[in-house]
Amino acid sequence: MAFLDNSGDIILDAVLTDTGRMRLARGDGSFRIAKFALGDDEIDYSQYQNTNYVDGAHASGSAYYDLEIVQTPVLEAFTNNTSNLKSKLISISRTNIQYLPELVLNTIHPDGKINTSSPNQNTFLVAVNNDTEVALLGADGELKNARIQSAMAGSSVSTESSFRIILDQGINSNEAGSNSTPIPGDLIETQYIIEIDDRFGSVVDTSGQISAAASFIDDDNIASYFLTLNTDKKFIERIPPVPAERTGMYPAISGPLGTRLQFSIRASLDLSSNNYLFTRLGGTITIGSTSFNNIDATVRVTGGKTGYRLDIPVRFLKKA
Amino acid sequence: MATVYKTLTNNDVTSTRTLLHEAIPITGTIVSGTYGDFGSEGNVKDFSHEMFQSVYDYPYLSSSANHIFDIAVGYATSALGNNMSDTYHNKKVNVYNQMAQVLMGYDHTGSIREFDQDGDLTGGSKITGSVFLNFSRLLVKDEIKKGSFSITFGTGTYADAFNGVGYKVGDTNAATAYKVNSPAGEYGILYEQSPSTNTVPIGLIFYQAGIAVLNYTDRLTGSADAAGTDTPFDVDSETAMGLLTGSYSPKASANAWRNRIQNISFNNTVELNSAVYFCRANHNEFNYSANPTYISGSKIRVKENPDDAPTSYITTVGLYSSDNELLAVAKLSEPLKKDPTNEVTLRVRLDY
């Protein structure tokens, strides 16, 4: 008789993240583990050698499809809380799903365009004070086509010419249907988490009048904003499948549509009132003939239900 | 409904307590003679107050040096033959009383209780003159393992201390027979272990405090029953008992003792309190991934048609607060396949 396989239980040693240590040190009861998630940061699923593989299915059959993946070496844990579990595993009880929704940065919408020209290629711009707003967006009331692409008014209530960040969620494949095909209810994202360095800015709605409330700010000054479909209607809306109802929405998803998250960024007082952070963390660039101090940062958006995550490059600018 | 977090219930969390032991051998060559001429070694630190002497494992001016233990000597005011006018009388009484206060506490009258030879505080002989070995927290950790402590002294002449059979004392049978009537935790009785086995108490070892109290007035110096009264103990041929008096500095006594320490050995103990989280992935959970490479044009790569089973590979477990802040992380040694045909329970241990 052979021994039974007793490897069903696996014991792992966990390390506290920097935020975990901070909460433990705080001693106010905020260190309480309530839930878990599983991640697969190291896995490259494009190495799965079935018929979808670039060189076709593995010749030895389906038992060998994941040969490369299971040999992937796994890194030790990072203690920086934002460096772990960048991609999480998802629980969906149905097993017959062929297409999963994703988050797509909408650069089709006239007010959602990302900058395409040097020196600000592939980034959103945030003007941190009024002088910079005038330099990037023109004085209030000027024509929209005079503005610099992707620039947001980060100091005042948004001018009409201010750009915004727009993210569309849905199944980005017309093989799964068209924009008019209803998306399955369990694949609609209803909660988004926006993470931004709190020293630089905060999240506001596209009018610039409503500030989102940060749920917490971690030890690295990263503020997390939790926005929900039904309670944060200024930020999240359904993209209707009926064509007449989505006129002017310019969805960036080619298949069934889920929700849209759109927001703008309000620059912090630290950036608008002095140059300390620009000197310490940033540099200087010239746009046209005007010099600006700049800081490059990332705004991270994660779907609360589906876990899909997108990093959006943002450049904070201050006229020198 | 899609979700990425799973709530841990009370049935998914338990706590455990584990004791870890390390063997700590301290050889006499580190204690004396390795880092310079005896009496002026770079790893031995003397202080201007002369209350004690510190021994390091490397010259103490180096940042690589670790503190090993301190040596101090003292006697009780009740010890016979002490002369209050001696230079070091007050310092030695002070050291003894300090240690007695902390380790033995006070009697019913509020007086400092002297160290007792056999731990029976109702009577019997007291230890009125002692050499104290205070081991560093770095070595002791949470406590010394009971029954593991031993110290060996050389019994030869001062110049050739390790010639002949060493005199070894230890906490014989202390694993099952130790005392709990100290305010500083548990302690055991030290007995001679070689060259002969003797049941006469030689000293005390306080396990949690990490302090050995050696009785100056007994057989400790290895010269039979009249210990310390006739064996030349230091460079001036002074006896151990002679060095105990207030006429000699604590440094002189400490040097003399260091010269005779052949070996110290004990096991330390670390008490690990762990929380174990049972992260259970049921057959219909965590089979999909939000990894950007999981899809190509929204189509799942690992599925050729909708009826294929979804598959994912676990490499990381994250423990979160209720507001989704990542508090702890555990990694698997290799990717673990998860699909609807299997269930996985990952036991994640967090040590405190």
HADDOCK unambig.tbl for C-alpha pairs under 7 A between the chains (distance, minus, plus):
assign (segid A and resid 8 and name CA) (segid B and resid 344 and name CA) 6.58 0.50 0.50
assign (segid A and resid 8 and name CA) (segid B and resid 345 and name CA) 6.91 0.50 0.50
assign (segid A and resid 9 and name CA) (segid B and resid 345 and name CA) 5.44 0.50 0.50
assign (segid A and resid 9 and name CA) (segid B and resid 346 and name CA) 6.00 0.50 0.50
assign (segid A and resid 9 and name CA) (segid B and resid 347 and name CA) 6.77 0.50 0.50
assign (segid A and resid 10 and name CA) (segid B and resid 345 and name CA) 6.76 0.50 0.50
assign (segid A and resid 10 and name CA) (segid B and resid 346 and name CA) 5.00 0.50 0.50
assign (segid A and resid 10 and name CA) (segid B and resid 347 and name CA) 5.70 0.50 0.50
assign (segid A and resid 11 and name CA) (segid B and resid 346 and name CA) 6.04 0.50 0.50
assign (segid A and resid 11 and name CA) (segid B and resid 347 and name CA) 4.43 0.50 0.50
assign (segid A and resid 11 and name CA) (segid B and resid 348 and name CA) 5.70 0.50 0.50
assign (segid A and resid 12 and name CA) (segid B and resid 330 and name CA) 6.15 0.50 0.50
assign (segid A and resid 12 and name CA) (segid B and resid 331 and name CA) 6.96 0.50 0.50
assign (segid A and resid 12 and name CA) (segid B and resid 332 and name CA) 6.96 0.50 0.50
assign (segid A and resid 12 and name CA) (segid B and resid 347 and name CA) 6.03 0.50 0.50
assign (segid A and resid 12 and name CA) (segid B and resid 348 and name CA) 4.73 0.50 0.50
assign (segid A and resid 12 and name CA) (segid B and resid 349 and name CA) 5.97 0.50 0.50
assign (segid A and resid 13 and name CA) (segid B and resid 330 and name CA) 5.83 0.50 0.50
assign (segid A and resid 13 and name CA) (segid B and resid 348 and name CA) 5.83 0.50 0.50
assign (segid A and resid 13 and name CA) (segid B and resid 349 and name CA) 4.95 0.50 0.50
assign (segid A and resid 13 and name CA) (segid B and resid 350 and name CA) 6.24 0.50 0.50
assign (segid A and resid 14 and name CA) (segid B and resid 328 and name CA) 6.07 0.50 0.50
assign (segid A and resid 14 and name CA) (segid B and resid 329 and name CA) 5.13 0.50 0.50
assign (segid A and resid 14 and name CA) (segid B and resid 330 and name CA) 4.14 0.50 0.50
assign (segid A and resid 14 and name CA) (segid B and resid 348 and name CA) 6.21 0.50 0.50
assign (segid A and resid 14 and name CA) (segid B and resid 349 and name CA) 5.82 0.50 0.50
assign (segid A and resid 14 and name CA) (segid B and resid 350 and name CA) 5.24 0.50 0.50
assign (segid A and resid 15 and name CA) (segid B and resid 328 and name CA) 5.38 0.50 0.50
assign (segid A and resid 15 and name CA) (segid B and resid 329 and name CA) 5.45 0.50 0.50
assign (segid A and resid 15 and name CA) (segid B and resid 330 and name CA) 6.38 0.50 0.50
assign (segid A and resid 15 and name CA) (segid B and resid 350 and name CA) 6.86 0.50 0.50
assign (segid A and resid 16 and name CA) (segid B and resid 327 and name CA) 5.88 0.50 0.50
assign (segid A and resid 16 and name CA) (segid B and resid 328 and name CA) 4.19 0.50 0.50
assign (segid A and resid 16 and name CA) (segid B and resid 329 and name CA) 6.49 0.50 0.50
assign (segid A and resid 17 and name CA) (segid B and resid 327 and name CA) 5.35 0.50 0.50
assign (segid A and resid 17 and name CA) (segid B and resid 328 and name CA) 5.14 0.50 0.50
assign (segid A and resid 17 and name CA) (segid B and resid 329 and name CA) 6.90 0.50 0.50
assign (segid A and resid 19 and name CA) (segid B and resid 327 and name CA) 6.04 0.50 0.50
assign (segid A and resid 20 and name CA) (segid B and resid 327 and name CA) 4.05 0.50 0.50
assign (segid A and resid 20 and name CA) (segid B and resid 328 and name CA) 6.34 0.50 0.50
assign (segid A and resid 32 and name CA) (segid B and resid 321 and name CA) 5.67 0.50 0.50
assign (segid A and resid 33 and name CA) (segid B and resid 319 and name CA) 6.17 0.50 0.50
assign (segid A and resid 33 and name CA) (segid B and resid 320 and name CA) 5.44 0.50 0.50
assign (segid A and resid 33 and name CA) (segid B and resid 321 and name CA) 4.75 0.50 0.50
assign (segid A and resid 34 and name CA) (segid B and resid 7 and name CA) 5.98 0.50 0.50
assign (segid A and resid 34 and name CA) (segid B and resid 8 and name CA) 5.60 0.50 0.50
assign (segid A and resid 34 and name CA) (segid B and resid 320 and name CA) 6.03 0.50 0.50
assign (segid A and resid 34 and name CA) (segid B and resid 321 and name CA) 5.09 0.50 0.50
assign (segid A and resid 34 and name CA) (segid B and resid 322 and name CA) 5.26 0.50 0.50
assign (segid A and resid 35 and name CA) (segid B and resid 5 and name CA) 6.35 0.50 0.50
assign (segid A and resid 35 and name CA) (segid B and resid 6 and name CA) 5.40 0.50 0.50
assign (segid A and resid 35 and name CA) (segid B and resid 7 and name CA) 4.11 0.50 0.50
assign (segid A and resid 35 and name CA) (segid B and resid 8 and name CA) 4.90 0.50 0.50
assign (segid A and resid 35 and name CA) (segid B and resid 319 and name CA) 6.03 0.50 0.50
assign (segid A and resid 35 and name CA) (segid B and resid 320 and name CA) 5.24 0.50 0.50
assign (segid A and resid 35 and name CA) (segid B and resid 321 and name CA) 6.50 0.50 0.50
assign (segid A and resid 35 and name CA) (segid B and resid 322 and name CA) 6.84 0.50 0.50
assign (segid A and resid 36 and name CA) (segid B and resid 5 and name CA) 5.62 0.50 0.50
assign (segid A and resid 36 and name CA) (segid B and resid 6 and name CA) 5.49 0.50 0.50
assign (segid A and resid 36 and name CA) (segid B and resid 7 and name CA) 6.53 0.50 0.50
assign (segid A and resid 36 and name CA) (segid B and resid 279 and name CA) 6.97 0.50 0.50
assign (segid A and resid 36 and name CA) (segid B and resid 317 and name CA) 6.97 0.50 0.50
assign (segid A and resid 36 and name CA) (segid B and resid 318 and name CA) 5.47 0.50 0.50
assign (segid A and resid 36 and name CA) (segid B and resid 319 and name CA) 4.53 0.50 0.50
assign (segid A and resid 36 and name CA) (segid B and resid 320 and name CA) 5.58 0.50 0.50
assign (segid A and resid 37 and name CA) (segid B and resid 4 and name CA) 6.09 0.50 0.50
assign (segid A and resid 37 and name CA) (segid B and resid 5 and name CA) 4.86 0.50 0.50
assign (segid A and resid 37 and name CA) (segid B and resid 6 and name CA) 6.44 0.50 0.50
assign (segid A and resid 37 and name CA) (segid B and resid 317 and name CA) 5.98 0.50 0.50
assign (segid A and resid 37 and name CA) (segid B and resid 318 and name CA) 5.21 0.50 0.50
assign (segid A and resid 37 and name CA) (segid B and resid 319 and name CA) 6.70 0.50 0.50
assign (segid A and resid 38 and name CA) (segid B and resid 314 and name CA) 6.36 0.50 0.50
assign (segid A and resid 38 and name CA) (segid B and resid 316 and name CA) 5.66 0.50 0.50
assign (segid A and resid 38 and name CA) (segid B and resid 317 and name CA) 4.68 0.50 0.50
assign (segid A and resid 38 and name CA) (segid B and resid 318 and name CA) 6.15 0.50 0.50
assign (segid A and resid 39 and name CA) (segid B and resid 314 and name CA) 5.87 0.50 0.50
assign (segid A and resid 39 and name CA) (segid B and resid 315 and name CA) 6.00 0.50 0.50
assign (segid A and resid 39 and name CA) (segid B and resid 316 and name CA) 4.79 0.50 0.50
assign (segid A and resid 39 and name CA) (segid B and resid 317 and name CA) 6.20 0.50 0.50
assign (segid A and resid 40 and name CA) (segid B and resid 313 and name CA) 6.15 0.50 0.50
assign (segid A and resid 40 and name CA) (segid B and resid 314 and name CA) 5.25 0.50 0.50
assign (segid A and resid 40 and name CA) (segid B and resid 315 and name CA) 5.04 0.50 0.50
assign (segid A and resid 40 and name CA) (segid B and resid 316 and name CA) 6.22 0.50 0.50
assign (segid A and resid 44 and name CA) (segid B and resid 293 and name CA) 5.82 0.50 0.50
assign (segid A and resid 45 and name CA) (segid B and resid 293 and name CA) 5.27 0.50 0.50
assign (segid A and resid 45 and name CA) (segid B and resid 294 and name CA) 5.25 0.50 0.50
assign (segid A and resid 45 and name CA) (segid B and resid 301 and name CA) 6.87 0.50 0.50
assign (segid A and resid 46 and name CA) (segid B and resid 293 and name CA) 6.04 0.50 0.50
assign (segid A and resid 46 and name CA) (segid B and resid 301 and name CA) 6.95 0.50 0.50
assign (segid A and resid 48 and name CA) (segid B and resid 302 and name CA) 6.42 0.50 0.50
assign (segid A and resid 51 and name CA) (segid B and resid 304 and name CA) 6.66 0.50 0.50
assign (segid A and resid 52 and name CA) (segid B and resid 301 and name CA) 6.13 0.50 0.50
assign (segid A and resid 52 and name CA) (segid B and resid 304 and name CA) 6.79 0.50 0.50
assign (segid A and resid 70 and name CA) (segid B and resid 334 and name CA) 6.89 0.50 0.50
assign (segid A and resid 70 and name CA) (segid B and resid 335 and name CA) 5.44 0.50 0.50
assign (segid A and resid 72 and name CA) (segid B and resid 334 and name CA) 6.98 0.50 0.50
assign (segid A and resid 72 and name CA) (segid B and resid 335 and name CA) 6.90 0.50 0.50
assign (segid A and resid 73 and name CA) (segid B and resid 334 and name CA) 6.33 0.50 0.50
assign (segid A and resid 74 and name CA) (segid B and resid 315 and name CA) 6.69 0.50 0.50
assign (segid A and resid 74 and name CA) (segid B and resid 333 and name CA) 6.14 0.50 0.50
assign (segid A and resid 74 and name CA) (segid B and resid 334 and name CA) 5.88 0.50 0.50
assign (segid A and resid 76 and name CA) (segid B and resid 331 and name CA) 6.38 0.50 0.50
assign (segid A and resid 77 and name CA) (segid B and resid 329 and name CA) 6.32 0.50 0.50
assign (segid A and resid 77 and name CA) (segid B and resid 330 and name CA) 6.42 0.50 0.50
assign (segid A and resid 77 and name CA) (segid B and resid 331 and name CA) 6.02 0.50 0.50
assign (segid A and resid 81 and name CA) (segid B and resid 326 and name CA) 5.73 0.50 0.50
assign (segid A and resid 85 and name CA) (segid B and resid 316 and name CA) 6.99 0.50 0.50
assign (segid A and resid 85 and name CA) (segid B and resid 318 and name CA) 6.97 0.50 0.50
assign (segid A and resid 87 and name CA) (segid B and resid 290 and name CA) 5.33 0.50 0.50
assign (segid A and resid 87 and name CA) (segid B and resid 291 and name CA) 4.79 0.50 0.50
assign (segid A and resid 88 and name CA) (segid B and resid 4 and name CA) 6.46 0.50 0.50
assign (segid A and resid 88 and name CA) (segid B and resid 289 and name CA) 5.98 0.50 0.50
assign (segid A and resid 88 and name CA) (segid B and resid 290 and name CA) 5.51 0.50 0.50
assign (segid A and resid 88 and name CA) (segid B and resid 291 and name CA) 6.79 0.50 0.50
assign (segid A and resid 89 and name CA) (segid B and resid 4 and name CA) 6.08 0.50 0.50
assign (segid A and resid 89 and name CA) (segid B and resid 286 and name CA) 5.02 0.50 0.50
assign (segid A and resid 89 and name CA) (segid B and resid 287 and name CA) 6.78 0.50 0.50
assign (segid A and resid 89 and name CA) (segid B and resid 288 and name CA) 5.57 0.50 0.50
assign (segid A and resid 89 and name CA) (segid B and resid 289 and name CA) 4.13 0.50 0.50
assign (segid A and resid 89 and name CA) (segid B and resid 290 and name CA) 5.99 0.50 0.50
assign (segid A and resid 90 and name CA) (segid B and resid 2 and name CA) 6.51 0.50 0.50
assign (segid A and resid 90 and name CA) (segid B and resid 3 and name CA) 5.68 0.50 0.50
assign (segid A and resid 90 and name CA) (segid B and resid 4 and name CA) 4.70 0.50 0.50
assign (segid A and resid 90 and name CA) (segid B and resid 286 and name CA) 4.76 0.50 0.50
assign (segid A and resid 90 and name CA) (segid B and resid 287 and name CA) 6.41 0.50 0.50
assign (segid A and resid 90 and name CA) (segid B and resid 288 and name CA) 4.86 0.50 0.50
assign (segid A and resid 90 and name CA) (segid B and resid 289 and name CA) 5.22 0.50 0.50
assign (segid A and resid 90 and name CA) (segid B and resid 290 and name CA) 6.67 0.50 0.50
assign (segid A and resid 91 and name CA) (segid B and resid 2 and name CA) 5.57 0.50 0.50
assign (segid A and resid 91 and name CA) (segid B and resid 3 and name CA) 5.30 0.50 0.50
assign (segid A and resid 91 and name CA) (segid B and resid 4 and name CA) 6.06 0.50 0.50
assign (segid A and resid 91 and name CA) (segid B and resid 284 and name CA) 6.93 0.50 0.50
assign (segid A and resid 91 and name CA) (segid B and resid 285 and name CA) 4.35 0.50 0.50
assign (segid A and resid 91 and name CA) (segid B and resid 286 and name CA) 4.35 0.50 0.50
assign (segid A and resid 91 and name CA) (segid B and resid 287 and name CA) 6.16 0.50 0.50
assign (segid A and resid 91 and name CA) (segid B and resid 288 and name CA) 6.40 0.50 0.50
assign (segid A and resid 92 and name CA) (segid B and resid 1 and name CA) 6.09 0.50 0.50
assign (segid A and resid 92 and name CA) (segid B and resid 2 and name CA) 4.87 0.50 0.50
assign (segid A and resid 92 and name CA) (segid B and resid 3 and name CA) 6.96 0.50 0.50
assign (segid A and resid 92 and name CA) (segid B and resid 284 and name CA) 6.97 0.50 0.50
assign (segid A and resid 92 and name CA) (segid B and resid 285 and name CA) 6.43 0.50 0.50
assign (segid A and resid 93 and name CA) (segid B and resid 284 and name CA) 5.21 0.50 0.50
assign (segid A and resid 93 and name CA) (segid B and resid 285 and name CA) 6.69 0.50 0.50
assign (segid A and resid 95 and name CA) (segid B and resid 309 and name CA) 6.14 0.50 0.50
assign (segid A and resid 95 and name CA) (segid B and resid 310 and name CA) 6.23 0.50 0.50
assign (segid A and resid 96 and name CA) (segid B and resid 306 and name CA) 4.80 0.50 0.50
assign (segid A and resid 96 and name CA) (segid B and resid 307 and name CA) 5.18 0.50 0.50
assign (segid A and resid 97 and name CA) (segid B and resid 306 and name CA) 5.62 0.50 0.50
assign (segid A and resid 98 and name CA) (segid B and resid 299 and name CA) 5.99 0.50 0.50
assign (segid A and resid 98 and name CA) (segid B and resid 300 and name CA) 5.78 0.50 0.50
assign (segid A and resid 98 and name CA) (segid B and resid 303 and name CA) 6.77 0.50 0.50
assign (segid A and resid 98 and name CA) (segid B and resid 305 and name CA) 6.65 0.50 0.50
assign (segid A and resid 98 and name CA) (segid B and resid 306 and name CA) 4.80 0.50 0.50
assign (segid A and resid 99 and name CA) (segid B and resid 298 and name CA) 5.25 0.50 0.50
assign (segid A and resid 99 and name CA) (segid B and resid 299 and name CA) 4.42 0.50 0.50
assign (segid A and resid 99 and name CA) (segid B and resid 300 and name CA) 5.68 0.50 0.50
assign (segid A and resid 100 and name CA) (segid B and resid 298 and name CA) 5.31 0.50 0.50
assign (segid A and resid 100 and name CA) (segid B and resid 299 and name CA) 6.43 0.50 0.50
assign (segid A and resid 100 and name CA) (segid B and resid 300 and name CA) 6.75 0.50 0.50
assign (segid A and resid 101 and name CA) (segid B and resid 298 and name CA) 6.06 0.50 0.50
assign (segid A and resid 102 and name CA) (segid B and resid 298 and name CA) 6.63 0.50 0.50
assign (segid A and resid 171 and name CA) (segid B and resid 298 and name CA) 5.69 0.50 0.50
assign (segid A and resid 172 and name CA) (segid B and resid 297 and name CA) 5.95 0.50 0.50
assign (segid A and resid 172 and name CA) (segid B and resid 298 and name CA) 5.44 0.50 0.50
assign (segid A and resid 173 and name CA) (segid B and resid 297 and name CA) 5.61 0.50 0.50
assign (segid A and resid 173 and name CA) (segid B and resid 298 and name CA) 5.98 0.50 0.50
assign (segid A and resid 186 and name CA) (segid B and resid 1 and name CA) 4.10 0.50 0.50
assign (segid A and resid 186 and name CA) (segid B and resid 2 and name CA) 5.67 0.50 0.50
assign (segid A and resid 187 and name CA) (segid B and resid 1 and name CA) 6.95 0.50 0.50
assign (segid A and resid 187 and name CA) (segid B and resid 2 and name CA) 6.36 0.50 0.50
assign (segid A and resid 305 and name CA) (segid B and resid 2 and name CA) 5.58 0.50 0.50
assign (segid A and resid 305 and name CA) (segid B and resid 3 and name CA) 4.54 0.50 0.50
assign (segid A and resid 305 and name CA) (segid B and resid 4 and name CA) 6.06 0.50 0.50
assign (segid A and resid 306 and name CA) (segid B and resid 2 and name CA) 5.84 0.50 0.50
assign (segid A and resid 306 and name CA) (segid B and resid 3 and name CA) 5.92 0.50 0.50
assign (segid A and resid 306 and name CA) (segid B and resid 4 and name CA) 6.48 0.50 0.50
assign (segid A and resid 306 and name CA) (segid B and resid 290 and name CA) 6.81 0.50 0.50
assign (segid A and resid 307 and name CA) (segid B and resid 4 and name CA) 6.16 0.50 0.50
assign (segid A and resid 307 and name CA) (segid B and resid 290 and name CA) 5.56 0.50 0.50
assign (segid A and resid 308 and name CA) (segid B and resid 290 and name CA) 4.92 0.50 0.50
